Amino acid sequence: MMYVYWIAGCILGLAWLSRVIDAALGVPTIADVSLPEWNRSPAGNPRVSIVVPARNEAEKIAEPLSQLLNLDYENYEVIAVNDRSTDRTGEIMDQIAQSAAAHERLKVIHVRELPPGWLGKTHAMWSASQQATGEWLLFTDADVFLQPETLRRALAYAETAKADHLVVFPQMIMKHAGEKMMIAFFQTLFVFGHRPWKVADPKTKDHMGVGAFNLVRRSVYDAVGTYEALRLEVVDDMKLGKVIKNAGYAQRVAFGGGLVSIHWAQGTFGVVNNLTKNFFAILSFQWWRALLSCFVLLFLNLGPFLGVWLAHGWAKLPYGIALLCMFGIYGGMSMKSSIPPYYFVLHPISTMLFAYTVLRSTALTLGRGGVVWRGTFYPLEELKRGMV
């Protein structure tokens, strides 16, 4: 039994140690567009089309959309898409577009019916891009807040770095302890499963996409097939990053301080509900991958806590190393967010909740025979055929 503890502990210790070293070396290489060096205008003053899809966002849409009309960059337009909303979303968009504050900069598209073979969001973004006039396209969400200088700074960095696609990580607005606990785990999982510092390396397959801020050159967007190539992708933001990186174009990621912000979910189970739609899609709608992912998730994240308690003598050492590395990641994340490092002690709880979310996503999708997203049902077989 002692050998089992040693083997499992060494696997966990090496896994977490290698990841924390990689992150410690890689994260500092990621640019931060909120720093003074990027407080400048981009060369050439390129035109930007900002695309904002929305469905039933009447309670949220007014403030973010109004903020988009007050950016300190002149050469841009905003295209808001009312995607078959059954509330006042479209009416609010029209009111803002007709206001003096809009400066005729805002165009509203009303989608009445969803064509076959499309998800609502991907169709909305594709529809907007068809009418866009910008050299750059910025895809964002209806609940995302951009500070006035955000676009100017991001463009300055993108042009300087010769990027074809720029992702700016949003600051997560968290109002409750449960949100902090879940988002802390999500960010830890993100650091462990992805390497954003490798996105810029053309030799790696690491790619990135974030729905809050995906800035893409129009020529590159067209070259990879537009959103028509992703029309049935549930995780469309990451898949956009994937097709751009796989096509050999230059991709960059950046921190944004508070330049981009979003209150993503309300409470612990708000995070669970938001991720339920995505997780089975991330796992390519394969049940065996979902079960395997749950096992790996529990082993990597609960294993160190259990091992340091159950193992004896020196066999505790590798588990302790894993826990220290895990705490180091929490400490590093606290420098970029409002989550204190001591939320590390809640890691086992959030682990169980994330495993539950994976299983819930799998069971609901298989049970329904598809995904329900914003009131629309999308059949599973159709989603599988449309995967990139």
N, C-alpha and C positions, 0 to 999 in steps of 0.2 A: 504494500500500500504506500510505503514511503517513496518508492520509485515513481509511482503515479503522481504524487504531489510534486516531486522534483521535476518531472517531465512537463507537467502542465504549468508549473510555476516558471520554468525557464522559457517556455513558449510565450507566456504572458509578459514576462519581464522583458524579453528581447523585442517583442512586438511593440510594446509601449515605449521602450527606450529608443528604438530606431525611429519611431514616429515623432517623439518629442525632440530628438536631435535634428531630424529633418525639418521640422517646423521652426525650431529655434534658428536654424541657418537660413531657411527660406522666407519666412514671414517678413523679416526686415528688408528684403529685396523688393517687396511689393510697394508700389508708389502710393502716396497719400495726396489726393488732389486738393485737400483742405489746407495743405501747407502753403506758406507765403510764396514759395517759388512758382506756384501755379496760378497765382493771382494776376493773370494777364489774359490778353485776348488771343485767340487762335490766328495763325497766319492765314491770310486770304479771306477771312470772314465768311466761311462756307455756310450755305443755307441748310437749316435743319428742320425736318418735319417730325413733330412729337405726336405719337399715336397713343391714344388713351381709349381702350375698349372698356365698356361698362354694361353690366346687366343688373338691374334692380339695386342700384347704389344710391337711391334718393337721399338716404340719411348721411352719406359721406361725400358725395361727388362735388358739392359746391366749393368747399374750401380748397381741396387739392387742385381743382380745375382753375379756380381764380388765381392761385399761386403761380400756375404755369403761365398766366398772362402777364406776370410781373417780373419776368427774368430780365437780368441786366445785359441782355444780348439782343441785338436788333434783328438779325436776319434769321427769323424762324417763324414757323406756323404751328398751330395746334389743331389736330384732327381728332375729334371725340366721336366715338361710335356708340350709339345707343343700340345694344344688341337685344332686341325683342323684349325690352323691359315691360313689366306689367305694373310698375309703380310710376312715380313722377320723374324718373331719371331723365328721360328725353325732354320733358318740359323744362326742367331745371337747366339742362344743357342749352336749350334754345334761348332761355331768358338771359343766361350769361353771354351767349354769342351776340345777342342784340343790345347788350349794355355798352355804355361808352368805354368802360374799362377794357373791353375786348379789342378795341382798335382794329376791328375787322380782321383780327389775327386768328380767330377761332372759327373753324368750320365743323358743323355737326352732320353726321351721317346717321340716318335711321334705318336699321335693318328690320324689316317686317317679318320675313320668313328665312329659315335656315335651309340652304340647298342641301340635297343628299350628299353624304360623303364628307361632311365637314363637322368639326367641333365649333361651337358658337364663338369661342374666343379667337381661335386661329382664323376663322372666316372674317371676324370683325377686323383683325389686324391686317389681313390681306386686303380687305375692302378699302381700308384707309390708305394703305401703301399704294394702291392703284391710283389714288387721287393726289398723292404726295408730290411736292415739287422740290424737295430738299436733296442735297448731295449726301446728307446723312439722315438716317432714320433713327429716332429714339423711341423704343417701345417701353412703355411704362404701364403701371396699373392705376385704377381709379382711386385707390386709397393711399397713394404714395405722395409724400410732400417733398418738394424741391425748393431749396433756398434760392434766392435770386441769382447768386453767382454760380450755381451748380453747373449749368450747361456751358457757360464760358470757360470755367476751369477744366471741365472734362474734355471739351474740344481742344483746348490748348495742350493738354497732355496727350490726347489721341493723335493729334497732328505731329507733335514733337516726337512721339514714340513710333510714328509711322504705323499706327494700328489700323486694322480693318474692322475690328470689333472690340469695343471696350465695355467691360462690366464694372460698375461701381457698386460696392457692397453697401447696402443700406444700414442705417442705425435702427435697431429694433426698439420701438417704444414699448415698454413693459410696465404695466400698472399693478400687477399682482404677483405675489411670490410664486404662484404656480406657473405663471408665464415665464418668469425668470428661470425656474427649475427646468422646464421643458426646453426652452430655447438654449440654455446652457448645454444641455445634453445634445441637442441638435447640432450646435456649433462644434462640440467635441467630436461627434460622429462625422461631421463635415471635414474637420482637420484630419481625422484618422482615415477616412475613406477617399478624400480628394487631396490634391496637392495644388492649390491655386498658384503657388509660386512657380510651378512648372508649366503653367498655361502658355507662357511666352516662349517656351522652348519648342521649336518646330520638330525636334527629334522625339518628343513624347506624345502620347495620346491624351494627356490631360487636357480637359476642356472645361469651359465654364459658361453659364448663362444664368441670369437672375432677372425675374420678371419685373422687378422694381426699376431696373436701369440697364437695358440692352441697347447700346449705341452702335449702329452698323452703317458702314458705307453703303450707299444705295447700289453702287455697281456690284459690290460683293453680295448683297442681299439678292439681287437679280441673278447673279452667276450661280448661286447655290439652289436656285429654284423657287425663291420667295417662300412665303408661308404656305403656298400651294403644295410644296413638298412635305409639309408638316401638318397637313390639314386634319389628321386624326391623332395627333400626338397630344396626350394628356399633359405630359411634362414638356411643354413646348419651349420654355425658356432654355432649359439645359440642352434640348435637342437642337435648337438653333445654334448654340455654341458648338455642339458636336459636328454638325455638317460644315460649319465655317472652318473649324480646325482641321477636319479631315480633308477639306478641299485645299489646304495648304496656305490659307490666309493668316495674316498676323493677328493674334488675339492677345489682349492684355486685360488684367484685372487691377483694380485700385481700391484703396480705402477712401472713404469720403467724409470721415468725421460725422458731423450732423448735417451734411449737405443733402443727403437723401435719407428719408426716414419713413417708417411705416409702423402702425400698430396692427400687427399681423393677425393676432388672435386674442379672444377674450377669455382669460382664465386657462386653467390646465386642460380642460376638455375641449376648449376652443382650439388649442393646438392639435389635440387628438383628431378632432373632426376635420380640420383643414388638411391634415396629412393622410387621412383615410382615403381620400380620392386618389392620392398620388402613389402611395407605396407599392401597391400591386402593379401599377403601370411601370414604375421604376424597375421592378423585377420581371418585366416583359410578360406579365400575366401568366407566370408559370408557378403552380402551387408548390412544386418541389423546391424551387428557389426561395420561395417565401419561408418554408419550413427550415431550410438550411440557413437562411439569413437570420432567423430567430435564434437558432442554436448558436451561431457565431456571435451574434449580438449579446446573448446572455453569457457566453463563455468569456468573451473579451472584457465585458463591463461588470459582471457580477463575480467572475472568477477571482480577481485580485482581492476583493472584500472577503469572499468565503475562504480563500486559501490562507490569508494571513490570520484568520481565526481558527481554521481547522488543522492546518499543518503544525508540525512540531519542530522545535529546535531551529537549525539552520535552513530547514526546508521553507521557513517563512520568508527568507531573504528575497527570493525573486518576486514574490507577491508584494512585498514591501516596496521593491524597486518599481513595480508596475503602478502601485498606488501613488508613489512620489511623482512619477512621470505624469500620471493623470492629473494630480494636483497642480503640476507645473503648467499643464495646458489650461486649466481653469485660471491660474494666475496670469498667464499670458493673455487670455481672452478678456480678463477684467481690465486690461489696459486699453481695450478698444470698445468696451461696452460698460453698462451700468450694473453688471452682474458681479457681486463680490466673490472672491475665491472660495469662501466658506460654503458656497452652494455645492461644492464638491461632496459634502456629506449626504446630499440628497440624490447623488448619482444612482444608487441602487433603485430608488423609487422610480426615477425617470426611465431607467433601463427597463423595468417591468412594464411601464406604461407604453414605451415605444414598441416593445415586443407585442403587447396587446394590440397596438395600432396596426402593426404589420398583419397580424392574424385577422383583425377586424376588417381591414381593407380587402384581404384575400376572401374571407367568408362572404362579405357583402357583395363583392363583385361577382363571385361565382354563383351565389344564391340568386342574385337578380338577373344574372346573365348579361351583365354590363355595368356601366358607370352612370350614376345620376349626378349631373353637374349643373348647378344653377337652374334646377327645374327641368332640365332636358335629359332624356335617357339616351345613352349611346350603347348599342349592342356590342358585346364582348368580341364576337367574331369579326365584326367590322373594325374594331379598334386594333385587333391583332394584325389584320391585313394591312393596316395603315402605319404600322410601326416602322421607324427608321432604325 
